[in-house]
Amino acid sequence: MSKKDIIILGIESSCDDTSAAIIKNETILSNEIAGQKVHEAYGGVVPELASRAHQQNILPVVDAAIKNAKINKEDIDAIAFTRGPGLLGSLIVGTSFAKSFALGLNIPIIEVNHMHGHVLAHFIDEIENEEIKEKPSFPFICLTVSGGHTQIVLVRDFLEMEVVGTTKDDAAGEAFDKTAKLLGLPYPGGPLIDKYANLGNPDAFKFTKPEMPDFNYSFSGLKSNVLQFLQRETKKDKDFVQHNLNDICASLQKTIIDILFDKLIKATKHFDINEVAIAGGVSANSGIRKRLTEEGEKLKWKTYIPKFEYCTDNAAMIAITGRFHYLNGNFADQSVSPMARLKI
């Protein structure tokens, strides 16, 4: 191993996935994730239960990441961890572990913004057709869509980003999950809406699209519209959802994607940028991935779609972001504490 190689341990614990990854330069050597089934019974993430599960998972996950990367812990140059945004109890576990492990190894710690991580996941080395997959060029625009955030981010450099559009109430991922709950689908419902949408007619039903200024979003009105629609239709036919599930899901998914891309297209024209990426857990949605490709061909964009494993919460994206901070000499000290709300 060359001395110029930089090896970073990344730790992610912002919500309900405990993850640890080892990166050497820009290549991921391991990316371990432990999910939490306990929340399914409650129809959503229970913060206290998430925190307890992180405490159980953090040691074995980090141990597996180090072993599967085939390195020793003494080879690690720094530890990058998610400082926020996220659930405070969950963030405390990852932050505390990173600080104590780094103290024991006498190496620096690097705080990472979770949303930076989603964007910079595009800079992880990936092999495609025996070559390293092309990465975005600066400046580019990234549509970052997750359960807690919906943002249009103008990315000028690795660590220079500006949120030019954001949701003013609910995130797109929340709209997927909450409307799935109205349809009687189990948690997490977003992937199930995607599954059934592929079997339905996206033009079967019309749902509301909000009028928001600039590049901003709103999804609370859509949730209310779906609720009222279902209440109205189930009065006429109590089995309406069962008889029309695929078409409802297809129409709902099309509406959410239309809302997302109307603003994204507007932003690319305003900033005159044709390099466009998607990121975040909801970027795993097949409809969003397909629409990005279609719009890219139509509008002459160069588009970037992350691997599925780098869409949802993972430590690989924290590790790659940590690398860029490391190269810039951006280190945290042992007094650092997590922040549930942390701006990009």
DAWOJO-V822280 format. One record per residue. N is the residue number from 1. RES is the residue in one small letter. PSI is psi in radians with two decimals (none if undefined). OMEGA is omega in radians with two decimals (999 if undefined). Layout:
n:N res:RES psi:PSI omega:OMEGA
n:N res:RES psi:PSI omega:OMEGA
//
This chain:
n:1 res:m psi:2.20 omega:-3.11
n:2 res:s psi:2.59 omega:-3.14
n:3 res:k psi:-0.37 omega:-3.13
n:4 res:k psi:-0.19 omega:3.07
n:5 res:d psi:2.37 omega:3.08
n:6 res:i psi:2.12 omega:-3.14
n:7 res:i psi:2.18 omega:-3.09
n:8 res:i psi:2.38 omega:2.99
n:9 res:l psi:2.17 omega:3.08
n:10 res:g psi:2.45 omega:3.13
n:11 res:i psi:2.22 omega:3.14
n:12 res:e psi:2.20 omega:3.13
n:13 res:s psi:0.70 omega:-2.99
n:14 res:s psi:-0.41 omega:-3.09
n:15 res:c psi:-1.82 omega:-3.06
n:16 res:d psi:0.24 omega:3.04
n:17 res:d psi:2.21 omega:3.04
n:18 res:t psi:2.11 omega:-3.07
n:19 res:s psi:2.55 omega:3.06
n:20 res:a psi:2.45 omega:-3.12
n:21 res:a psi:2.64 omega:3.03
n:22 res:i psi:2.22 omega:3.08
n:23 res:i psi:2.36 omega:3.01
n:24 res:k psi:1.96 omega:-2.99
n:25 res:n psi:-1.95 omega:3.14
n:26 res:e psi:0.29 omega:-3.13
n:27 res:t psi:2.23 omega:3.11
n:28 res:i psi:2.16 omega:3.10
n:29 res:l psi:-0.50 omega:3.09
n:30 res:s psi:2.64 omega:3.13
n:31 res:n psi:1.66 omega:-3.04
n:32 res:e psi:2.40 omega:-3.13
n:33 res:i psi:2.29 omega:3.02
n:34 res:a psi:2.02 omega:3.11
n:35 res:g psi:-3.13 omega:-3.10
n:36 res:q psi:1.81 omega:-3.11
n:37 res:k psi:-0.31 omega:-3.00
n:38 res:v psi:-0.47 omega:-3.05
n:39 res:h psi:-0.31 omega:-3.08
n:40 res:e psi:-0.62 omega:-3.11
n:41 res:a psi:-0.34 omega:-3.08
n:42 res:y psi:-0.06 omega:3.12
n:43 res:g psi:0.32 omega:-3.13
n:44 res:g psi:2.98 omega:-3.08
n:45 res:v psi:2.21 omega:3.06
n:46 res:v psi:1.94 omega:-3.01
n:47 res:p psi:-0.78 omega:-3.10
n:48 res:e psi:-0.73 omega:3.11
n:49 res:l psi:-0.63 omega:3.11
n:50 res:a psi:-0.78 omega:-3.14
n:51 res:s psi:-0.78 omega:3.13
n:52 res:r psi:-0.70 omega:-3.13
n:53 res:a psi:-0.66 omega:3.08
n:54 res:h psi:-0.71 omega:3.13
n:55 res:q psi:-0.63 omega:3.12
n:56 res:q psi:-0.59 omega:-2.97
n:57 res:n psi:-0.44 omega:-2.92
n:58 res:i psi:-0.79 omega:-3.12
n:59 res:l psi:-0.94 omega:3.14
n:60 res:p psi:-0.57 omega:-3.14
n:61 res:v psi:-0.79 omega:3.11
n:62 res:v psi:-0.73 omega:3.12
n:63 res:d psi:-0.77 omega:3.14
n:64 res:a psi:-0.69 omega:-3.14
n:65 res:a psi:-0.75 omega:-3.13
n:66 res:i psi:-0.78 omega:-3.12
n:67 res:k psi:-0.75 omega:-3.10
n:68 res:n psi:-0.37 omega:3.06
n:69 res:a psi:-0.16 omega:3.14
n:70 res:k psi:0.80 omega:3.05
n:71 res:i psi:3.00 omega:2.99
n:72 res:n psi:2.72 omega:-3.12
n:73 res:k psi:-0.44 omega:3.12
n:74 res:e psi:-0.23 omega:3.12
n:75 res:d psi:-0.24 omega:-3.07
n:76 res:i psi:2.27 omega:-3.12
n:77 res:d psi:-0.48 omega:-3.13
n:78 res:a psi:2.82 omega:3.11
n:79 res:i psi:2.12 omega:3.08
n:80 res:a psi:2.41 omega:-3.10
n:81 res:f psi:2.69 omega:3.08
n:82 res:t psi:2.06 omega:3.09
n:83 res:r psi:-0.51 omega:-3.12
n:84 res:g psi:3.10 omega:-0.15
n:85 res:p psi:2.89 omega:3.13
n:86 res:g psi:-2.91 omega:3.09
n:87 res:l psi:2.20 omega:-3.01
n:88 res:l psi:-0.80 omega:-3.13
n:89 res:g psi:-0.64 omega:3.11
n:90 res:s psi:-0.77 omega:-3.14
n:91 res:l psi:-0.63 omega:-3.14
n:92 res:i psi:-0.70 omega:-3.10
n:93 res:v psi:-0.88 omega:-3.12
n:94 res:g psi:-0.74 omega:-3.14
n:95 res:t psi:-0.80 omega:-3.11
n:96 res:s psi:-0.71 omega:3.13
n:97 res:f psi:-0.80 omega:-3.12
n:98 res:a psi:-0.76 omega:-3.12
n:99 res:k psi:-0.80 omega:-3.09
n:100 res:s psi:-0.69 omega:3.14
n:101 res:f psi:-0.74 omega:3.12
n:102 res:a psi:-0.64 omega:3.12
n:103 res:l psi:-0.74 omega:3.13
n:104 res:g psi:-0.59 omega:-3.13
n:105 res:l psi:-0.14 omega:-3.11
n:106 res:n psi:0.84 omega:3.11
n:107 res:i psi:2.81 omega:-3.09
n:108 res:p psi:2.79 omega:3.04
n:109 res:i psi:2.66 omega:-3.09
n:110 res:i psi:2.12 omega:3.09
n:111 res:e psi:2.43 omega:-3.09
n:112 res:v psi:2.37 omega:3.00
n:113 res:n psi:2.18 omega:-3.09
n:114 res:h psi:-0.70 omega:-3.10
n:115 res:m psi:-0.56 omega:2.99
n:116 res:h psi:-0.75 omega:-3.11
n:117 res:g psi:-0.79 omega:3.13
n:118 res:h psi:-0.76 omega:-3.12
n:119 res:v psi:-0.80 omega:-3.04
n:120 res:l psi:-0.05 omega:3.02
n:121 res:a psi:-0.39 omega:3.12
n:122 res:h psi:-0.21 omega:-3.09
n:123 res:f psi:0.13 omega:2.99
n:124 res:i psi:2.34 omega:3.11
n:125 res:d psi:2.19 omega:3.05
n:126 res:e psi:2.40 omega:-3.13
n:127 res:i psi:2.21 omega:3.11
n:128 res:e psi:2.11 omega:-3.08
n:129 res:n psi:0.77 omega:3.08
n:130 res:e psi:0.27 omega:3.07
n:131 res:e psi:2.76 omega:3.08
n:132 res:i psi:2.20 omega:-3.11
n:133 res:k psi:2.46 omega:-3.12
n:134 res:e psi:2.48 omega:-3.13
n:135 res:k psi:2.76 omega:-3.12
n:136 res:p psi:2.61 omega:3.02
n:137 res:s psi:2.56 omega:3.14
n:138 res:f psi:2.53 omega:-0.13
n:139 res:p psi:2.67 omega:3.02
n:140 res:f psi:2.87 omega:3.12
n:141 res:i psi:2.35 omega:-3.14
n:142 res:c psi:2.15 omega:3.01
n:143 res:l psi:1.92 omega:-3.07
n:144 res:t psi:1.99 omega:-2.99
n:145 res:v psi:2.13 omega:-3.14
n:146 res:s psi:-3.03 omega:3.13
n:147 res:g psi:-0.49 omega:-3.08
n:148 res:g psi:-0.20 omega:-3.06
n:149 res:h psi:2.56 omega:2.94
n:150 res:t psi:1.94 omega:-3.02
n:151 res:q psi:2.53 omega:2.89
n:152 res:i psi:2.04 omega:-3.02
n:153 res:v psi:2.21 omega:3.03
n:154 res:l psi:2.00 omega:-3.04
n:155 res:v psi:1.91 omega:-3.10
n:156 res:r psi:-0.49 omega:3.12
n:157 res:d psi:3.07 omega:-3.09
n:158 res:f psi:-0.73 omega:-3.07
n:159 res:l psi:0.32 omega:3.11
n:160 res:e psi:1.74 omega:-3.09
n:161 res:m psi:2.60 omega:3.11
n:162 res:e psi:2.23 omega:3.06
n:163 res:v psi:1.96 omega:-3.10
n:164 res:v psi:-0.21 omega:3.09
n:165 res:g psi:2.47 omega:-3.12
n:166 res:t psi:2.87 omega:3.07
n:167 res:t psi:2.48 omega:3.13
n:168 res:k psi:-0.04 omega:3.06
n:169 res:d psi:-1.68 omega:-3.08
n:170 res:d psi:2.69 omega:3.07
n:171 res:a psi:2.82 omega:-3.14
n:172 res:a psi:-0.69 omega:3.13
n:173 res:g psi:-0.64 omega:3.09
n:174 res:e psi:-0.65 omega:3.10
n:175 res:a psi:-0.73 omega:3.08
n:176 res:f psi:-0.89 omega:-3.05
n:177 res:d psi:-0.71 omega:-3.11
n:178 res:k psi:-0.69 omega:3.11
n:179 res:t psi:-0.56 omega:3.06
n:180 res:a psi:-0.66 omega:3.11
n:181 res:k psi:-0.68 omega:3.09
n:182 res:l psi:-0.50 omega:3.14
n:183 res:l psi:-0.02 omega:3.12
n:184 res:g psi:0.30 omega:3.14
n:185 res:l psi:2.55 omega:-3.13
n:186 res:p psi:2.79 omega:3.10
n:187 res:y psi:2.46 omega:-0.11
n:188 res:p psi:2.31 omega:-2.99
n:189 res:g psi:-0.35 omega:-3.10
n:190 res:g psi:-0.89 omega:3.13
n:191 res:p psi:-0.51 omega:3.12
n:192 res:l psi:-0.66 omega:3.05
n:193 res:i psi:-0.75 omega:3.11
n:194 res:d psi:-0.78 omega:-3.13
n:195 res:k psi:-0.87 omega:-3.11
n:196 res:y psi:-0.49 omega:3.13
n:197 res:a psi:-0.59 omega:-3.14
n:198 res:n psi:-0.20 omega:-3.13
n:199 res:l psi:-0.04 omega:-3.02
n:200 res:g psi:-3.14 omega:3.12
n:201 res:n psi:1.99 omega:-3.07
n:202 res:p psi:-0.21 omega:-3.14
n:203 res:d psi:0.20 omega:-3.09
n:204 res:a psi:-0.69 omega:-3.10
n:205 res:f psi:2.61 omega:3.13
n:206 res:k psi:2.26 omega:3.09
n:207 res:f psi:2.80 omega:-3.03
n:208 res:t psi:2.56 omega:3.02
n:209 res:k psi:2.22 omega:-3.05
n:210 res:p psi:2.69 omega:3.01
n:211 res:e psi:1.83 omega:-3.11
n:212 res:m psi:2.52 omega:-3.12
n:213 res:p psi:2.74 omega:3.03
n:214 res:d psi:-2.22 omega:-3.09
n:215 res:f psi:0.40 omega:-3.04
n:216 res:n psi:2.82 omega:-3.08
n:217 res:y psi:2.84 omega:2.96
n:218 res:s psi:2.35 omega:3.13
n:219 res:f psi:-0.05 omega:-3.12
n:220 res:s psi:-0.66 omega:3.13
n:221 res:g psi:-0.62 omega:3.11
n:222 res:l psi:-0.74 omega:3.11
n:223 res:k psi:-0.76 omega:3.13
n:224 res:s psi:-0.69 omega:3.13
n:225 res:n psi:-0.73 omega:3.12
n:226 res:v psi:-0.74 omega:3.12
n:227 res:l psi:-0.84 omega:-3.14
n:228 res:q psi:-0.68 omega:3.10
n:229 res:f psi:-0.81 omega:-3.13
n:230 res:l psi:-0.69 omega:3.10
n:231 res:q psi:-0.73 omega:-3.13
n:232 res:r psi:-0.80 omega:-3.05
n:233 res:e psi:-0.60 omega:-3.13
n:234 res:t psi:-0.29 omega:3.01
n:235 res:k psi:-0.60 omega:3.13
n:236 res:k psi:-0.65 omega:-3.09
n:237 res:d psi:1.89 omega:-3.07
n:238 res:k psi:-0.35 omega:3.12
n:239 res:d psi:0.39 omega:-3.08
n:240 res:f psi:-0.82 omega:-3.11
n:241 res:v psi:-0.81 omega:-3.13
n:242 res:q psi:-0.69 omega:-3.10
n:243 res:h psi:-0.38 omega:-3.02
n:244 res:n psi:0.32 omega:-3.01
n:245 res:l psi:-0.82 omega:-3.09
n:246 res:n psi:-0.76 omega:-3.13
n:247 res:d psi:-0.66 omega:3.10
n:248 res:i psi:-0.83 omega:-3.12
n:249 res:c psi:-0.73 omega:-3.14
n:250 res:a psi:-0.74 omega:-3.13
n:251 res:s psi:-0.71 omega:3.11
n:252 res:l psi:-0.82 omega:-3.13
n:253 res:q psi:-0.74 omega:3.12
n:254 res:k psi:-0.71 omega:-3.14
n:255 res:t psi:-0.82 omega:-3.14
n:256 res:i psi:-0.75 omega:-3.14
n:257 res:i psi:-0.69 omega:3.08
n:258 res:d psi:-0.78 omega:3.13
n:259 res:i psi:-0.82 omega:-3.11
n:260 res:l psi:-0.81 omega:-3.01
n:261 res:f psi:-0.44 omega:3.05
n:262 res:d psi:-0.79 omega:-3.13
n:263 res:k psi:-0.63 omega:3.13
n:264 res:l psi:-0.78 omega:3.12
n:265 res:i psi:-0.75 omega:3.11
n:266 res:k psi:-0.74 omega:-3.12
n:267 res:a psi:-0.73 omega:-3.13
n:268 res:t psi:-0.63 omega:3.12
n:269 res:k psi:-0.72 omega:-3.13
n:270 res:h psi:-0.77 omega:-3.09
n:271 res:f psi:-0.02 omega:3.13
n:272 res:d psi:0.94 omega:-3.12
n:273 res:i psi:2.35 omega:3.13
n:274 res:n psi:0.17 omega:3.03
n:275 res:e psi:2.00 omega:-2.99
n:276 res:v psi:2.29 omega:-3.13
n:277 res:a psi:2.81 omega:2.97
n:278 res:i psi:2.71 omega:-3.13
n:279 res:a psi:2.94 omega:3.13
n:280 res:g psi:2.89 omega:-3.05
n:281 res:g psi:-0.66 omega:-3.09
n:282 res:v psi:-0.22 omega:3.09
n:283 res:s psi:-0.09 omega:3.01
n:284 res:a psi:-0.21 omega:-3.13
n:285 res:n psi:2.25 omega:-3.05
n:286 res:s psi:-0.59 omega:3.14
n:287 res:g psi:-0.70 omega:3.12
n:288 res:i psi:-0.74 omega:3.14
n:289 res:r psi:-0.72 omega:3.13
n:290 res:k psi:-0.76 omega:-3.12
n:291 res:r psi:-0.69 omega:3.12
n:292 res:l psi:-0.75 omega:3.12
n:293 res:t psi:-0.77 omega:-3.13
n:294 res:e psi:-0.82 omega:3.14
n:295 res:e psi:-0.61 omega:3.12
n:296 res:g psi:-0.75 omega:3.12
n:297 res:e psi:-0.68 omega:-3.09
n:298 res:k psi:-0.73 omega:-3.02
n:299 res:l psi:0.13 omega:3.11
n:300 res:k psi:0.68 omega:3.05
n:301 res:w psi:2.68 omega:2.83
n:302 res:k psi:2.07 omega:-3.00
n:303 res:t psi:2.63 omega:-3.08
n:304 res:y psi:2.12 omega:-3.10
n:305 res:i psi:2.18 omega:-3.09
n:306 res:p psi:2.73 omega:2.99
n:307 res:k psi:2.63 omega:-3.11
n:308 res:f psi:-0.69 omega:-3.08
n:309 res:e psi:-0.30 omega:3.11
n:310 res:y psi:0.10 omega:3.09
n:311 res:c psi:-0.99 omega:-3.14
n:312 res:t psi:3.00 omega:-3.09
n:313 res:d psi:2.23 omega:-3.11
n:314 res:n psi:2.74 omega:-3.09
n:315 res:a psi:-0.25 omega:3.11
n:316 res:a psi:-0.71 omega:-3.13
n:317 res:m psi:-0.51 omega:3.08
n:318 res:i psi:-0.66 omega:3.14
n:319 res:a psi:-0.76 omega:-3.13
n:320 res:i psi:-0.66 omega:3.09
n:321 res:t psi:-0.69 omega:3.07
n:322 res:g psi:-0.63 omega:3.13
n:323 res:r psi:-0.79 omega:-3.11
n:324 res:f psi:-0.61 omega:3.04
n:325 res:h psi:-0.72 omega:3.14
n:326 res:y psi:-0.81 omega:-3.12
n:327 res:l psi:-0.45 omega:3.11
n:328 res:n psi:-0.02 omega:3.14
n:329 res:g psi:0.46 omega:-3.13
n:330 res:n psi:1.66 omega:-3.12
n:331 res:f psi:2.62 omega:3.08
n:332 res:a psi:2.90 omega:3.04
n:333 res:d psi:3.07 omega:-3.02
n:334 res:q psi:-0.11 omega:3.11
n:335 res:s psi:-0.08 omega:-3.08
n:336 res:v psi:2.46 omega:3.11
n:337 res:s psi:2.70 omega:-3.10
n:338 res:p psi:2.76 omega:3.13
n:339 res:m psi:2.08 omega:-3.12
n:340 res:a psi:-0.62 omega:3.08
n:341 res:r psi:2.04 omega:-3.10
n:342 res:l psi:2.03 omega:-3.10
n:343 res:k psi:2.63 omega:-3.13
n:344 res:i psi:none omega:999
//
